[in-house]
Amino acid sequence: MKTAVIYARYSSDSQTEQSIEGQLRVCEDYARTHDILILDTYIDRAMTGTNDLRPNFQRMIKDSSKREWNYVLVYKLDRFSRDKYATAIHKKTLKDNGVKLISATEHIPDTPEGIIFESMLEGYAEYYSAELSQKVRRGMNETRQKGNFTGGFLIYGYKIENKKVVIDEETAEVVRYIFEQYSLGVYVKDIIANLTAREILNRGKPFARNTVYNILKNEKYSGIYRHGDEVFENMYPQIVPQEIFDRVRSKINANKYGKRSVEVVYLLRHKLKCGYCGQPISAECGTSKTGAKKRYYKCFGRKNHNGCRKSMMRKDQLESLVVSTIIDELSKPRTLDQIVAGLLEEQERYIKEHSMLNVLLREQRQVETSVENVMAAIERGVITNTTTKRLKDLEARQEELERQIIIEKSKNAVRVSAEEIKMYYKEALALEAQMLINYIVKEIVMYDDKIEIFFNKPTRNSPDESRGCFVYKGRKENFDIEIWIV
């Protein structure tokens, strides 16, 4: 049986999810007519076809190397690409992998004339895209020159009247207040608290920190709108005086993440949990009698007096212990081999226990037995409307089971290899400490005498109810340490 996958795409210009539904419907109709089994679909939403920087398109090209299907089915060739050079390159890759590109609506004959016709279609698709892009850019630039709103999201403090951006005085007053308070040194969290206390909300909810920071960084409030290298001063009326805006911008630039002292970066922030009360363990800072700053990790439950007695731990001591343990263990070939073996075993167990393949194969054997029984009855001369209908139903079910088994086998073929698992952890070891923690650690559970470190799992399949794969147990600096992969 011939097999295929469908690739569908729509651009962001006036197209919607309905475009995808239409493409899929036409491709599925084509597949039924030509007795092709669809194994999978690859869909890119709101993605241009003028380049191949589309995640699911790239995944489809990569998956073609597995040689699990014969065709890529598209609604039209321009859904595959609007760049004739990219089209040629990727079609060559598919061809090398034994896969052919088919258009469901453009009937291209498999003849020398068909090659010319296909090239014309690809050239026209690229021409249409270039012409449309040129028209859109020209129209948008004309709109900006006239000072009209070009569409999209309108920032807080403005409204639209007769295609022009004008100041919404009610919300603009809030914008001025935010800028003035921040320029005077008031923290964002306190600005939000003051606004909330005055019942000034954003869409019915208190202002989020990111929302306030985005307001403070937006140059449009000073009357400036930039598009590429062009500056427009006739689109957004100025809300914030230039002096205050410049003062705020200076303070924000001085407080950027990259300019803060490294000593205040908590490597394990958002990763720690108390093993006694289950509450997060958060960063804490205090000052000693000598004026020296002391940094700790402290249970949030204890901090809020919930009865938890989990003791604090020095920041540097805990971070050094966790990072060194991770690096030491992952650097050992024996540990890495143990991880690989455990994850592969778990992956196979999951596929075996959770796959529908066994169920389908069992039913297929039952249907085959039933067919044999009906045929035996017919051979004995028992030919009735009932036996005829029964045989027809069984044969239809046989065909359907065959299709489902092919699909299920293709799903089970997607496995993570031993080399991919090793590469995942080896790449982690090459990262600096903060990125290593973010990349590999899912959670750390803290007790006063024990630390449990849970790694992220690189395999796609895992049991629904499982603590995971055990990696390491040892003792360091008066702590029992366990590492699990979940």
Long-range contacts (C-beta under 8 A, 24 or more apart in sequence): 1-35, 1-37, 1-402, 1-403, 1-406, 2-34, 2-35, 2-36, 2-37, 2-70, 2-71, 3-36, 3-37, 3-38, 3-39, 3-68, 3-69, 3-70, 3-71, 3-406, 3-410, 4-31, 4-36, 4-37, 4-38, 4-39, 4-69, 4-70, 4-71, 4-72, 4-73, 4-102, 5-38, 5-39, 5-40, 5-41, 5-42, 5-60, 5-63, 5-69, 5-71, 5-72, 5-73, 6-31, 6-38, 6-40, 6-41, 6-42, 6-72, 6-73, 6-74, 7-41, 7-42, 7-43, 7-56, 7-57, 7-60, 7-72, 7-73, 7-74, 7-79, 7-80, 8-41, 8-42, 8-43, 8-44, 8-74, 8-75, 8-79, 9-43, 9-44, 9-45, 9-47, 9-49, 9-54, 9-57, 9-79, 10-45, 10-46, 10-47, 11-46, 11-47, 11-48, 11-49, 12-46, 12-47, 12-48, 13-132, 13-136, 17-45, 20-45, 22-75, 23-74, 23-75, 23-79, 26-75, 26-104, 26-105, 27-73, 27-74, 27-75, 27-104, 29-104, 30-73, 30-102, 30-104, 31-73, 36-70, 36-71, 36-73, 37-403, 37-406, 37-407, 38-73, 39-68, 39-69, 39-406, 39-407, 39-410, 40-69, 40-410, 48-82, 48-129, 49-78, 49-79, 49-80, 49-81, 49-82, 49-83, 49-125, 49-129, 50-82, 50-83, 50-126, 50-129, 50-133, 51-83, 51-86, 52-81, 52-83, 52-86, 52-90, 61-90, 61-93, 61-94, 64-93, 64-94, 64-97, 64-99, 65-97, 66-413, 67-97, 67-98, 67-99, 68-410, 68-413, 69-99, 69-410, 70-98, 70-99, 70-100, 71-99, 71-100, 71-101, 71-102, 72-99, 72-100, 72-101, 72-102, 73-102, 73-104, 74-101, 74-102, 74-103, 74-104, 75-103, 75-104, 75-105, 76-103, 76-104, 76-105, 76-106, 76-125, 77-101, 77-103, 77-106, 77-118, 77-121, 77-122, 77-125, 78-121, 78-125, 78-128, 78-129, 81-122, 81-125, 82-125, 82-126, 82-128, 82-129, 83-126, 84-119, 84-122, 84-123, 84-125, 84-126, 87-122, 144-225, 144-227, 144-230, 144-232, 144-235, 145-232, 147-232, 147-234, 147-235, 148-235, 149-235, 155-215, 155-218, 155-220, 155-221, 156-202, 156-211, 156-215, 157-215, 157-221, 157-239, 158-236, 158-237, 165-235, 165-236, 165-237, 166-237, 167-237, 167-239, 172-239, 174-200, 175-215, 175-221, 175-239, 175-240, 176-239, 176-240, 178-212, 178-215, 178-216, 179-215, 179-216, 179-221, 179-240, 179-244, 179-245, 179-248, 180-244, 182-216, 182-248, 182-251, 183-244, 183-247, 183-248, 183-251, 188-212, 188-213, 213-252, 216-248, 216-252, 217-249, 217-252, 219-245, 221-245, 263-295, 264-295, 265-434, 266-295, 266-297, 266-315, 266-319, 267-319, 267-322, 267-323, 267-433, 267-434, 267-437, 268-297, 268-318, 268-319, 268-322, 268-437, 268-444, 271-437, 271-441, 271-442, 271-443, 271-444, 272-297, 272-443, 272-444, 272-446, 273-443, 273-444, 273-445, 273-446, 274-299, 274-300, 274-301, 274-302, 274-308, 274-310, 274-445, 274-446, 275-310, 275-445, 275-446, 275-447, 275-450, 275-452, 276-301, 276-308, 276-309, 276-310, 276-447, 277-301, 277-302, 277-306, 277-307, 277-308, 277-310, 279-304, 279-306, 279-308, 281-310, 281-446, 283-315, 284-312, 297-446, 299-446, 310-446, 310-447, 310-448, 311-448, 313-446, 317-477, 319-433, 321-451, 321-476, 321-477, 321-479, 321-481, 322-437, 322-441, 322-444, 322-451, 322-453, 323-433, 323-436, 323-437, 324-476, 325-453, 325-472, 325-474, 325-476, 325-481, 325-483, 326-436, 326-440, 326-441, 326-453, 326-483, 327-429, 327-436, 329-471, 329-472, 329-483, 330-425, 330-426, 330-428, 330-429, 331-429, 335-471, 335-472, 336-422, 336-425, 336-426, 338-471, 339-421, 339-425, 339-469, 339-471, 339-485, 340-418, 340-421, 340-422, 342-469, 342-470, 342-471, 342-485, 343-416, 343-421, 343-457, 343-458, 343-459, 343-469, 343-485, 344-418, 344-421, 344-459, 346-459, 346-461, 346-462, 346-463, 346-466, 346-469, 347-415, 347-416, 347-459, 347-460, 347-461, 347-462, 349-463, 350-461, 350-462, 350-463, 351-412, 351-415, 351-461, 353-463, 354-461, 354-463, 354-464, 355-408, 355-411, 355-412, 356-404, 356-408, 357-405, 357-408, 357-409, 357-412, 360-401, 360-404, 360-405, 360-408, 361-405, 363-401, 364-398, 364-401, 364-402, 364-405, 367-394, 367-397, 367-398, 367-401, 368-398, 370-394, 371-395, 371-398, 414-460, 415-460, 416-458, 416-459, 416-460, 420-458, 421-458, 421-459, 424-458, 425-458, 442-486, 449-478, 449-479, 449-480, 450-479, 450-480, 450-481, 450-482, 451-479, 451-480, 451-481, 451-482, 452-481, 452-482, 452-483, 452-484, 453-481, 453-482, 453-483, 453-484, 454-483, 454-484, 454-485, 454-486, 455-483, 455-484, 455-485, 455-486, 456-485, 456-486, 457-485, 457-486, 462-486
